């Protein structure tokens, strides 16, 4: 299981505002070059997001479906990765003083990706997740103003 966390220096509502903007996923999801809300009212349950992933010269389109949405605390997604199957991606936002502790979890859910999942895969995922959370925190902190109490 690939579980990571990051303290973001904004309130849970401010963090949720960026997380709930499907058109901005391409700004902070590692490997994603563009994203767009596709079907439904993102991030309502059942809504879909379309995106393009690029790794070097290789490019593929994907989609993600919202499975659980509990604003401003929890968002769980199922990402479709073509022949590899799907992955569960979960964000949990916890108030931490004036900040937000973001817990991020991703693991294979359906298809052959689960059979290929091992410790080496987890190690690579941890590097990707560290970069994703850093980019996410930078996106949130640069696009919002700290709230004053």
C-alpha positions as CSV (number, residue, x, y, z in Angstrom):
1,X,0.0,0.0,0.0
2,X,1.3,3.4,-0.9
3,X,0.2,5.8,1.9
4,X,1.8,9.3,2.2
5,X,0.9,12.5,4.0
6,X,1.7,16.2,3.8
7,X,1.0,19.2,5.9
8,X,-0.5,22.0,3.7
9,X,-0.5,25.5,5.1
10,X,-4.1,26.3,4.4
11,X,-7.5,25.3,5.8
12,X,-9.3,22.2,4.8
13,X,-11.8,24.3,2.9
14,X,-9.1,25.9,0.9
15,X,-7.4,22.6,0.2
16,X,-10.7,21.1,-0.8
17,X,-11.3,24.0,-3.2
18,X,-8.2,23.0,-5.2
19,X,-8.8,19.2,-4.9
20,X,-12.4,19.6,-6.1
21,X,-11.4,21.5,-9.3
22,X,-11.0,18.7,-11.8
23,X,-9.7,21.0,-14.5
24,X,-6.6,21.7,-12.3
25,X,-5.5,18.1,-11.7
26,X,-3.0,18.4,-14.6
27,X,-1.2,21.1,-12.5
28,X,-0.3,18.8,-9.7
29,X,-0.8,15.1,-10.6
30,X,2.6,13.7,-11.6
31,X,2.6,12.6,-15.3
32,X,-0.7,14.2,-16.1
33,X,-0.4,16.8,-18.8
34,X,-4.0,18.0,-18.9
35,X,-7.3,17.2,-17.3
36,X,-11.0,18.2,-17.7
37,X,-14.2,17.5,-15.9
38,X,-16.1,15.2,-18.2
39,X,-19.4,13.9,-16.8
40,X,-21.4,14.8,-13.7
41,X,-20.8,17.6,-11.2
42,X,-17.2,17.0,-10.1
43,X,-16.5,16.0,-7.4
44,X,-20.0,14.5,-6.8
45,X,-20.1,10.7,-6.6
46,X,-20.2,9.2,-10.1
47,X,-18.7,12.3,-11.8
48,X,-15.9,11.6,-14.2
49,X,-12.6,13.3,-15.1
50,X,-10.7,12.8,-18.3
51,X,-7.0,13.3,-18.5
52,X,-3.9,12.6,-20.5
53,X,-0.7,11.0,-19.1
54,X,2.6,11.5,-20.8
55,X,5.8,9.7,-19.9
56,X,8.6,10.6,-22.4
57,X,7.2,10.1,-25.9
58,X,4.4,7.8,-24.6
59,X,1.0,9.4,-24.1
60,X,-2.4,7.8,-23.1
61,X,-5.8,9.0,-22.2
62,X,-7.4,8.0,-19.0
63,X,-10.5,8.6,-16.8
64,X,-11.2,8.7,-13.2
65,X,-14.6,8.3,-11.4
66,X,-15.5,9.7,-8.0
67,X,-16.6,6.9,-5.7
68,X,-16.8,8.8,-2.4
69,X,-17.2,12.5,-1.9
70,X,-17.5,14.0,1.6
71,X,-16.6,17.7,1.3
72,X,-14.3,19.1,2.6
73,X,-12.8,16.0,4.2
74,X,-12.7,13.0,1.9
75,X,-12.5,12.2,-1.8
76,X,-12.0,8.6,-3.1
77,X,-11.5,8.0,-6.8
78,X,-11.2,5.0,-9.1
79,X,-8.7,5.6,-11.9
80,X,-8.9,3.5,-15.0
81,X,-5.5,2.5,-16.5
82,X,-6.6,0.6,-19.6
83,X,-5.2,-3.0,-19.7
84,X,-3.6,-2.7,-16.2
85,X,-7.0,-2.3,-14.5
86,X,-8.0,0.3,-12.0
87,X,-6.5,1.9,-8.9
88,X,-8.2,3.3,-5.8
89,X,-7.0,6.8,-5.0
90,X,-8.0,8.4,-1.7
91,X,-7.5,11.8,-0.2
92,X,-8.4,12.6,3.4
93,X,-8.1,16.1,4.7
94,X,-7.7,16.6,8.5
95,X,-7.7,19.9,10.3
96,X,-4.3,20.4,11.9
97,X,-4.4,23.7,13.8
98,X,-4.7,26.4,11.1
99,X,-3.4,23.9,8.5
100,X,-4.5,20.7,6.9
101,X,-3.0,17.3,7.1
102,X,-3.5,15.6,3.7
103,X,-3.4,11.8,3.7
104,X,-3.0,10.2,0.3
105,X,-3.5,6.5,-0.5
106,X,-3.3,4.7,-3.8
107,X,-3.3,1.0,-4.6
108,X,-4.4,-1.3,-7.4
109,X,-8.0,-2.3,-7.2
110,X,-9.1,-4.3,-10.2
111,X,-7.3,-6.1,-13.0
112,X,-3.8,-7.4,-13.5
113,X,-2.2,-4.3,-11.8
114,X,-2.9,-6.0,-8.5
115,X,-1.0,-9.1,-9.5
116,X,2.0,-7.0,-10.5
117,X,1.9,-5.0,-7.2
118,X,5.0,-5.7,-5.1
119,X,7.5,-3.9,-2.8
120,X,9.5,-2.5,-5.7
121,X,6.3,-1.1,-7.3
122,X,5.4,0.5,-3.9
123,X,8.9,2.1,-3.7
124,X,8.4,3.7,-7.1
125,X,4.9,4.8,-6.1
126,X,6.3,6.4,-2.9
127,X,8.6,8.6,-5.0
128,X,5.7,9.6,-7.3
129,X,3.4,10.3,-4.4
130,X,6.0,12.5,-2.6
131,X,6.3,14.6,-5.8
132,X,2.5,14.7,-6.2
133,X,1.9,15.9,-2.7
134,X,4.6,18.5,-2.9
135,X,3.1,19.8,-6.2
136,X,-0.4,19.7,-4.7
137,X,0.7,21.7,-1.6
138,X,2.5,24.3,-3.8
139,X,-0.6,24.6,-6.0
140,X,-2.9,25.1,-3.0
141,X,-0.6,27.5,-1.1
142,X,0.2,29.6,-4.2
143,X,-3.5,30.0,-5.3
144,X,-5.1,30.8,-1.9
145,X,-4.5,33.5,0.7
146,X,-4.2,32.3,4.3
147,X,-7.3,32.8,6.3
148,X,-7.0,35.1,9.4
149,X,-8.6,34.1,12.7
